[in-house]
Amino acid sequence: MLRRGAAVFSALSFVVLAGAVIVLIALRPPAPVAPQPPLVGPVSRILVEKAARRMTVYVGAEVARVYAVRLGFAPSGDKRVQGDGRTPEGLFRIDRRNAASAYHLSLGLDYPRPADRARAAAAGVDPGGDIFLHGQPNILPAGVTLGHDWTAGCVALSDAEIEELFAATPIGTEVEIRP
């Protein structure tokens, strides 16, 4: 009986220790990244590849930055209706800048486009709107970046990344969002 108790205690101790190690690994800060030269704009084009969770930023014809991004909470497929959690696909333009956003800075896209509005009207639904490239929610502590798809359809970056992008991206910049 004593041996069995010791075995159970050992097994439970292992499970608790393994869980603590997993938590510590999950909470550790990301590996330091080599500093990059400042992003010197103006940004001419932004490409978002949803499946890869990747944003490529161009200055002229040159790749200036590649960022990991997070998308709407249900990112597969094109946005069809308000609340579907999808990030729209297609060609857009930056049509507004918001330094006082509820998320750390934001660059607005010209979604919905006329075709999106017509499709939604034909289906009797609201196509949604207010799609942005933005940082993290302002209610989060500084430096925290959510690591899963969490937006309502926007494209989210870290706060440091959106600061860099916001400073270099003018109104009218083309944004292509691919599946």
C-alpha positions as CSV (number, residue, x, y, z in Angstrom):
1,M,0.0,0.0,0.0
2,L,2.8,2.4,0.8
3,R,4.6,1.6,-2.5
4,R,1.4,2.3,-4.4
5,G,1.0,5.6,-2.6
6,A,4.5,6.6,-3.4
7,A,4.0,5.6,-7.1
8,V,0.8,7.7,-7.2
9,F,2.6,10.7,-5.5
10,S,5.5,10.4,-8.0
11,A,3.1,10.3,-11.0
12,L,1.2,13.3,-9.7
13,S,4.4,15.2,-9.0
14,F,5.6,14.5,-12.5
15,V,2.3,15.8,-14.0
16,V,2.5,19.0,-11.9
17,L,6.1,19.6,-12.8
18,A,5.5,18.9,-16.5
19,G,2.5,21.3,-16.4
20,A,4.6,24.0,-14.8
21,V,7.3,23.6,-17.4
22,I,4.7,23.9,-20.2
23,V,3.3,27.1,-18.6
24,L,6.8,28.6,-18.3
25,I,7.6,27.8,-21.9
26,A,4.3,29.2,-23.1
27,L,4.9,32.4,-21.1
28,R,8.5,33.0,-21.9
29,P,9.3,36.1,-23.9
30,P,10.0,35.7,-27.6
31,A,13.5,35.3,-28.6
32,P,15.2,38.6,-29.3
33,V,15.0,39.7,-32.9
34,A,17.9,41.4,-34.6
35,P,17.1,45.1,-34.9
36,Q,16.1,46.2,-38.4
37,P,16.7,49.5,-40.0
38,P,13.7,51.9,-39.6
39,L,10.9,51.4,-42.1
40,V,11.4,54.3,-44.5
41,G,8.2,55.0,-46.4
42,P,6.1,55.7,-48.1
43,V,4.7,52.2,-48.1
44,S,3.5,51.5,-51.7
45,R,1.7,48.2,-51.2
46,I,0.7,45.7,-48.5
47,L,0.0,42.1,-49.2
48,V,-1.8,40.0,-46.6
49,E,-1.8,36.2,-47.1
50,K,-4.4,34.8,-44.7
51,A,-3.4,31.2,-44.8
52,A,0.2,32.0,-43.9
53,R,-0.9,34.7,-41.4
54,R,1.7,36.9,-43.1
55,M,1.8,40.6,-44.1
56,T,4.4,41.7,-46.6
57,V,5.0,45.4,-46.8
58,Y,6.6,47.0,-50.0
59,V,8.3,50.3,-50.5
60,G,8.5,50.7,-54.2
61,A,9.1,47.2,-55.6
62,E,11.2,46.1,-52.7
63,V,10.0,44.0,-49.7
64,A,10.6,46.3,-46.7
65,R,9.0,44.2,-43.9
66,V,7.3,40.9,-43.3
67,Y,5.0,40.6,-40.2
68,A,3.1,37.8,-38.6
69,V,-0.5,38.8,-38.3
70,R,-3.7,37.6,-36.6
71,L,-7.1,37.7,-38.4
72,G,-10.8,37.4,-37.7
73,F,-11.9,34.7,-35.3
74,A,-13.2,32.6,-38.2
75,P,-10.7,33.6,-41.0
76,S,-11.5,31.0,-43.7
77,G,-13.3,32.4,-46.7
78,D,-14.2,35.9,-47.7
79,K,-16.2,38.2,-45.5
80,R,-19.9,38.0,-46.4
81,V,-21.9,39.4,-43.4
82,Q,-21.5,41.5,-40.3
83,G,-20.4,39.3,-37.4
84,D,-19.1,36.4,-39.4
85,G,-15.5,36.8,-38.0
86,R,-14.0,36.6,-41.5
87,T,-11.3,38.9,-42.9
88,P,-12.4,40.2,-46.3
89,E,-10.4,39.2,-49.4
90,G,-9.6,41.3,-52.5
91,L,-8.0,44.6,-53.4
92,F,-8.5,47.5,-51.0
93,R,-7.1,50.9,-50.2
94,I,-6.2,52.6,-47.0
95,D,-8.9,55.3,-46.7
96,R,-8.5,56.5,-43.1
97,R,-6.0,56.7,-40.2
98,N,-7.0,56.6,-36.6
99,A,-4.5,57.5,-33.9
100,A,-7.2,57.4,-31.2
101,S,-8.5,53.9,-32.0
102,A,-9.7,51.4,-29.4
103,Y,-6.8,49.3,-30.7
104,H,-3.3,50.6,-30.8
105,L,-3.4,52.8,-33.9
106,S,-5.4,51.7,-37.0
107,L,-5.4,52.1,-40.8
108,G,-8.8,51.7,-42.3
109,L,-9.6,49.8,-45.5
110,D,-12.3,50.8,-48.0
111,Y,-14.4,47.8,-47.2
112,P,-17.2,47.2,-48.0
113,R,-16.7,48.0,-51.7
114,P,-19.7,48.5,-54.0
115,A,-19.7,44.8,-55.1
116,D,-19.7,43.8,-51.4
117,R,-22.7,46.1,-50.7
118,A,-24.6,44.8,-53.8
119,R,-24.0,41.1,-52.8
120,A,-25.1,41.8,-49.2
121,A,-28.2,43.7,-50.4
122,A,-29.2,40.9,-52.7
123,A,-28.9,38.5,-49.7
124,G,-30.7,40.8,-47.4
125,V,-27.8,41.1,-45.0
126,D,-25.4,43.7,-43.7
127,P,-21.9,43.3,-45.2
128,G,-20.2,44.7,-42.1
129,G,-17.5,47.4,-42.2
130,D,-14.8,49.1,-40.2
131,I,-12.1,46.7,-41.3
132,F,-8.7,47.9,-40.2
133,L,-5.0,47.0,-39.9
134,H,-4.4,47.7,-36.2
135,G,-2.5,46.9,-33.1
136,Q,-3.6,45.2,-29.9
137,P,-6.6,46.2,-27.8
138,N,-5.7,49.3,-25.7
139,I,-7.0,47.5,-22.6
140,L,-4.1,45.0,-22.7
141,P,-0.9,45.7,-20.8
142,A,1.9,47.3,-22.9
143,G,3.9,44.7,-24.8
144,V,1.2,41.9,-24.7
145,T,0.4,40.5,-28.2
146,L,-2.5,38.1,-28.5
147,G,-1.3,34.9,-30.2
148,H,-4.5,33.6,-31.9
149,D,-7.0,34.9,-34.4
150,W,-9.2,37.2,-32.4
151,T,-10.5,40.2,-34.3
152,A,-13.9,40.7,-35.8
153,G,-12.4,40.6,-39.3
154,C,-9.5,43.0,-39.1
155,V,-5.8,42.3,-39.5
156,A,-3.9,42.7,-36.2
157,L,-0.2,43.3,-35.6
158,S,1.9,43.9,-32.5
159,D,1.8,47.4,-31.2
160,A,5.4,48.1,-32.2
161,E,4.7,46.8,-35.7
162,I,1.6,49.0,-36.2
163,E,3.5,52.0,-34.9
164,E,6.1,51.4,-37.6
165,L,3.5,50.7,-40.3
166,F,1.3,53.6,-39.3
167,A,4.2,56.1,-39.6
168,A,5.1,55.0,-43.1
169,T,1.7,54.2,-44.7
170,P,-0.2,57.0,-46.5
171,I,-3.9,57.2,-47.4
172,G,-4.4,55.5,-50.7
173,T,-1.9,52.7,-50.2
174,E,-3.1,49.4,-51.9
175,V,-3.8,46.5,-49.6
176,E,-4.3,43.1,-51.2
177,I,-5.8,40.3,-49.0
178,R,-5.4,36.8,-50.3
179,P,-7.0,33.6,-49.0
